Amino acid sequence: MDAQGRQRLKNLGAIFNMRQSAFEPDPDLALALLSHLYAMPLIKDKAKRRNYGNQILGNTSGHFEPYSEFVGRLGSHVIQMQEFPQWYDNLNKPTAVLVEQYKDIERTVYWLGKAGWGGVGSAGGAALAEGIKKGTIGDAAKKGAARVLGKGAIAEALEGRYASRLGKGAGVAGVVIIAAGTIAYYSGLQQMEDIKEILLHRFQNNEMTDEQYRRVFGNETDPTLVKKYWEM
């Protein structure tokens, strides 16, 4: 695999939360299948989308072990895209829309942090962030977040796939506070990272301007130093 392919695989792996080691023993096939997976939410007809996803999984046969990390993660995304393609709407949004969405979430997270909602200890915060990433939450927490936050980007994220399991006995007030503050804060951070992963892929594919790159990534990296895929 050439440098361009390796970078594409790295970016797609980040988007779909897969470790690079999961792509062995056939990274070339992994790249092809993840590229097809990336396009899967574009198929609006559910029956056709299901068939498409099954074909993606079928192509792993003979190349990856059925219970390998890659097949497991790939299967999880295929199932979710078959049933809930709206969870992957960010993949298909115009770059300008994603940039504005990122900035909106960034501002919301900033003010949540100023209000003290991000004040979970490092261990607790890491655990909560992991729970949010996995996407499990009680209905009461989602309703609490919706009441306080309205229908903004973070509330939509909570209703989609970002959240955390709440402990028993928190009480109604506790649920509302945790859902509307701490969970929203870490959900926002997670969604910001997800958007950045998508936009990095687009930038290296020449689908994002230097100005847009700077709005999202700030001074982290000079966009003129980030190689496009064909420059690798």
Long-range contacts (C-beta under 8 A, 24 or more apart in sequence): 1-27, 1-28, 1-31, 2-232, 3-232, 4-229, 4-230, 4-232, 5-31, 6-232, 7-204, 7-227, 7-229, 7-232, 8-35, 8-201, 8-204, 8-229, 9-34, 11-197, 11-200, 11-201, 11-204, 12-38, 12-201, 14-197, 14-200, 15-91, 15-194, 15-197, 15-198, 15-201, 16-73, 16-74, 16-77, 17-73, 17-133, 18-69, 18-70, 18-73, 18-74, 19-69, 21-69, 22-68, 22-69, 22-70, 22-73, 23-70, 25-63, 25-64, 26-63, 26-64, 29-59, 29-60, 29-63, 29-64, 30-70, 32-59, 33-59, 33-60, 33-74, 34-74, 37-74, 37-77, 37-78, 37-81, 38-91, 40-78, 40-81, 40-85, 40-88, 41-81, 41-85, 41-88, 41-89, 41-91, 41-92, 42-92, 43-85, 44-85, 46-82, 49-81, 49-82, 49-85, 50-82, 53-78, 53-79, 53-81, 53-82, 54-78, 80-161, 86-160, 87-160, 87-161, 90-194, 90-195, 90-198, 91-198, 95-199, 95-202, 95-207, 95-208, 95-212, 96-212, 98-195, 98-198, 98-199, 99-199, 99-208, 99-212, 99-215, 99-216, 101-153, 101-195, 102-192, 102-195, 102-196, 102-199, 102-215, 102-216, 103-215, 103-216, 104-152, 104-153, 105-153, 105-154, 105-188, 105-191, 105-192, 105-195, 106-192, 108-152, 108-153, 108-154, 108-184, 108-188, 109-154, 109-185, 109-188, 109-189, 109-192, 112-181, 112-184, 112-185, 112-188, 113-185, 115-181, 116-181, 117-180, 117-181, 117-182, 117-184, 117-185, 118-182, 118-185, 118-186, 119-182, 120-182, 120-186, 125-186, 128-164, 128-182, 128-183, 128-186, 129-186, 129-189, 129-190, 131-163, 131-164, 131-165, 132-162, 132-163, 132-164, 132-183, 132-186, 132-187, 132-190, 133-162, 133-190, 135-160, 135-161, 135-162, 135-163, 136-163, 136-164, 136-165, 137-163, 137-164, 137-165, 137-166, 137-179, 137-183, 138-165, 138-166, 138-175, 140-166, 140-172, 140-175, 140-179, 141-166, 141-175, 141-178, 141-179, 141-183, 142-179, 144-175, 144-176, 144-177, 144-178, 144-179, 144-180, 145-179, 145-180, 145-183, 145-184, 147-176, 147-180, 148-176, 148-179, 148-180, 149-180, 149-184, 153-188, 153-191, 154-184, 154-187, 154-188, 154-191, 155-184, 157-187, 157-188, 157-190, 157-191, 158-183, 158-184, 158-187, 162-187, 162-190, 162-191, 163-187, 200-226, 203-228, 204-228, 204-229, 205-229
